[in-house]
Amino acid sequence: MNYHIDAESISLNNLRQRIEQTDLVPSRTPILDSIDEKFSAIEQQGIYTLASLRAGLKDNKRLNDLTERTGIERGYLVLLRREIESYFPRPFSLNEYHWLSEKMIAKLDEVGIRTSAAYYLASTSPEEREELANQIETDLSDLNELFQLVDLSRVQWVNPTAARMLIESGIRSVSQLAASDPESLCAALDQANKGGKYFKGKIGLRDIKRLVSSAGYLCE
């Protein structure tokens, strides 16, 4: 299984549809301007998948080259790159799950597992986690808890603290998050954060809808 979405399997048309269906943050809504025309121009350059577009926007040299070849404004491609890169959240250091057993994290470090991505790829199945528990002499239940946190951390905008809140709200996997009712989840998260337990402020329903939608793409 992949830690992130499979960019090779997502066509340029699928990407365009995702962008059109997403409740974009205000700073990125210009991406919708003449999107059909611009994506057609990109496709004419032999770019047919999210993976190839991501590669074509990887650095400023490639982005500038694509600007010249397509005639698309550079600022537009910069915004498009930011939106695309947000689909691939950075892996977290396991030390960022600081409330978990330090001993367990240290033992995982000893066998070369130091990030959420490394742990996810090494322990996707229950059998792999059981084998790892025996290898590093750690309680299997602790590794299962870490897996739930790491799985949720694959979702756009979900950091370790947010993953912890989701679990406290009854969400234990990406698939469960994707199937959640946003209004019910928003209420549950507000309850989990009662008294500012995790952060000050109120969780917005619009953000939760974005979260649920983003989780859905990881399940495809």
C-alpha positions as CSV (number, residue, x, y, z in Angstrom):
1,M,0.0,0.0,0.0
2,N,1.1,3.6,-0.6
3,Y,1.5,6.1,2.1
4,H,0.2,8.9,-0.2
5,I,-2.3,8.8,-3.1
6,D,-1.0,6.9,-6.2
7,A,-0.1,9.8,-8.5
8,E,0.5,7.5,-11.4
9,S,-3.0,6.2,-11.4
10,I,-4.7,9.6,-11.4
11,S,-5.3,11.1,-14.8
12,L,-5.1,14.8,-15.6
13,N,-8.9,14.7,-16.1
14,N,-9.4,13.1,-12.7
15,L,-7.2,15.8,-11.1
16,R,-9.2,18.5,-12.8
17,Q,-12.4,17.0,-11.5
18,R,-11.0,16.8,-8.0
19,I,-10.0,20.4,-8.0
20,E,-13.4,21.5,-9.3
21,Q,-15.2,19.5,-6.6
22,T,-12.9,20.7,-3.8
23,D,-13.9,23.5,-1.5
24,L,-10.6,25.3,-2.2
25,V,-9.2,27.7,0.3
26,P,-9.7,31.3,-0.9
27,S,-6.1,31.9,-2.0
28,R,-6.3,29.0,-4.4
29,T,-9.7,29.6,-6.1
30,P,-8.0,31.3,-9.1
31,I,-7.0,27.7,-10.1
32,L,-10.6,27.3,-11.3
33,D,-10.2,30.2,-13.8
34,S,-10.4,28.7,-17.4
35,I,-9.3,25.4,-15.9
36,D,-10.5,23.3,-18.9
37,E,-8.5,25.4,-21.3
38,K,-5.4,25.4,-19.2
39,F,-5.5,21.6,-18.4
40,S,-6.0,21.0,-22.2
41,A,-2.8,23.0,-22.8
42,I,-0.9,21.0,-20.2
43,E,-2.1,17.7,-21.7
44,Q,-0.9,18.8,-25.2
45,Q,2.6,18.8,-23.7
46,G,2.3,15.0,-23.2
47,I,1.4,15.3,-19.5
48,Y,-1.4,12.9,-18.8
49,T,-1.2,12.0,-15.1
50,L,-0.9,13.7,-11.7
51,A,2.6,12.1,-11.4
52,S,3.9,13.6,-14.7
53,L,2.4,17.0,-13.9
54,R,3.9,17.0,-10.4
55,A,7.3,16.2,-12.0
56,G,6.8,19.0,-14.5
57,L,6.2,21.5,-11.7
58,K,8.8,20.1,-9.3
59,D,11.2,23.1,-9.4
60,N,11.2,26.6,-10.8
61,K,13.3,25.6,-13.9
62,R,10.7,23.0,-14.9
63,L,7.8,25.3,-14.0
64,N,9.2,28.1,-16.1
65,D,9.7,25.7,-19.0
66,L,6.1,24.6,-18.7
67,T,5.0,28.2,-18.6
68,E,6.8,28.9,-21.9
69,R,5.5,25.7,-23.6
70,T,1.8,26.2,-22.6
71,G,1.4,29.9,-22.4
72,I,-0.1,29.6,-19.0
73,E,0.7,32.3,-16.5
74,R,3.5,31.4,-14.1
75,G,1.5,32.5,-11.1
76,Y,-1.3,30.1,-12.1
77,L,1.2,27.2,-12.2
78,V,2.7,28.2,-8.9
79,L,-0.8,28.0,-7.3
80,L,-1.5,24.7,-9.0
81,R,1.8,23.3,-7.7
82,R,0.9,24.3,-4.1
83,E,-2.5,22.6,-4.4
84,I,-1.0,19.4,-5.8
85,E,1.8,19.3,-3.2
86,S,-0.8,19.6,-0.4
87,Y,-2.1,16.2,-1.5
88,F,1.2,14.7,-0.3
89,P,1.6,15.8,3.3
90,R,5.1,15.4,4.8
91,P,5.7,12.4,6.9
92,F,6.0,13.1,10.6
93,S,8.9,12.1,12.9
94,L,7.6,9.5,15.3
95,N,8.9,11.7,18.1
96,E,6.0,14.1,17.2
97,Y,3.6,11.5,18.7
98,H,5.2,12.6,22.0
99,W,2.5,11.2,24.3
100,L,3.3,7.6,23.3
101,S,5.9,5.4,24.9
102,E,9.4,6.9,24.4
103,K,10.9,3.4,24.8
104,M,8.8,2.1,21.9
105,I,9.8,5.0,19.7
106,A,13.4,4.5,20.6
107,K,13.2,0.8,19.7
108,L,11.6,1.6,16.4
109,D,14.4,4.1,15.8
110,E,17.0,1.3,16.4
111,V,15.5,-0.7,13.5
112,G,15.5,2.3,11.2
113,I,11.8,3.2,11.5
114,R,11.8,7.0,12.3
115,T,8.9,8.5,10.4
116,S,5.2,8.0,10.0
117,A,5.7,6.9,6.4
118,A,8.4,4.4,7.3
119,Y,6.2,2.9,10.1
120,Y,3.1,2.8,7.8
121,L,5.0,0.9,5.1
122,A,6.6,-1.5,7.6
123,S,3.4,-2.4,9.5
124,T,0.4,-2.1,7.2
125,S,-0.9,-5.6,8.1
126,P,-1.7,-7.0,11.5
127,E,0.8,-9.8,10.8
128,E,3.6,-7.3,10.1
129,R,2.8,-5.4,13.4
130,E,2.9,-8.7,15.3
131,E,6.2,-9.6,13.8
132,L,7.6,-6.1,14.6
133,A,6.3,-6.3,18.2
134,N,8.3,-9.5,18.7
135,Q,11.3,-8.1,17.0
136,I,11.6,-5.0,19.2
137,E,10.0,-6.6,22.2
138,T,7.1,-4.1,22.4
139,D,3.5,-4.5,23.4
140,L,1.4,-5.1,20.2
141,S,-1.4,-2.9,21.4
142,D,1.0,0.1,21.5
143,L,2.1,-0.6,17.9
144,N,-1.6,-0.9,16.8
145,E,-2.3,2.5,18.4
146,L,0.6,4.0,16.6
147,F,-0.6,2.6,13.3
148,Q,-4.0,4.2,13.7
149,L,-2.4,7.5,14.4
150,V,0.0,7.2,11.4
151,D,-2.8,6.1,9.1
152,L,-4.8,9.1,9.9
153,S,-1.8,11.3,9.6
154,R,-1.7,10.5,5.9
155,V,-4.7,12.7,5.3
156,Q,-4.2,16.3,4.2
157,W,-4.2,18.7,7.1
158,V,-4.0,15.9,9.8
159,N,-1.0,16.3,12.1
160,P,-0.2,14.1,15.1
161,T,-2.4,16.1,17.4
162,A,-5.3,16.1,15.0
163,A,-4.9,12.4,14.6
164,R,-5.1,12.0,18.4
165,M,-8.3,14.0,18.4
166,L,-9.9,11.9,15.7
167,I,-9.2,8.7,17.6
168,E,-10.7,10.2,20.7
169,S,-13.7,11.1,18.6
170,G,-14.1,7.4,17.5
171,I,-12.2,7.6,14.2
172,R,-9.5,5.0,13.9
173,S,-8.7,4.8,10.2
174,V,-8.7,6.7,7.0
175,S,-11.6,4.6,5.6
176,Q,-13.6,5.4,8.7
177,L,-12.9,9.1,8.4
178,A,-13.9,9.0,4.7
179,A,-17.2,7.5,5.6
180,S,-17.9,9.9,8.5
181,D,-20.8,12.4,8.6
182,P,-19.1,15.8,8.8
183,E,-21.6,17.4,11.2
184,S,-21.5,14.5,13.6
185,L,-17.7,14.4,13.4
186,C,-17.4,18.1,14.0
187,A,-19.5,17.8,17.1
188,A,-17.4,14.9,18.4
189,L,-14.2,16.8,17.8
190,D,-15.5,19.8,19.6
191,Q,-16.3,17.6,22.5
192,A,-12.8,16.1,22.4
193,N,-11.4,19.6,22.5
194,K,-13.6,20.7,25.3
195,G,-12.0,23.3,27.5
196,G,-9.2,23.8,24.9
197,K,-7.7,20.4,25.7
198,Y,-5.8,20.4,22.4
199,F,-6.0,23.9,21.0
200,K,-7.9,27.1,21.6
201,G,-10.8,28.0,19.3
202,K,-13.6,26.2,17.5
203,I,-13.5,23.6,14.8
204,G,-15.3,24.7,11.6
205,L,-17.7,22.4,9.8
206,R,-16.3,23.6,6.5
207,D,-12.8,22.3,7.5
208,I,-14.2,19.0,8.6
209,K,-16.0,18.6,5.2
210,R,-12.6,19.2,3.5
211,L,-11.0,16.6,5.8
212,V,-13.6,13.9,5.0
213,S,-13.4,14.6,1.3
214,S,-9.6,14.4,1.4
215,A,-9.7,11.1,3.2
216,G,-11.9,9.7,0.5
217,Y,-9.2,10.2,-2.1
218,L,-6.8,7.9,-0.1
219,C,-9.4,5.2,-0.2
220,E,-9.8,5.1,-4.0
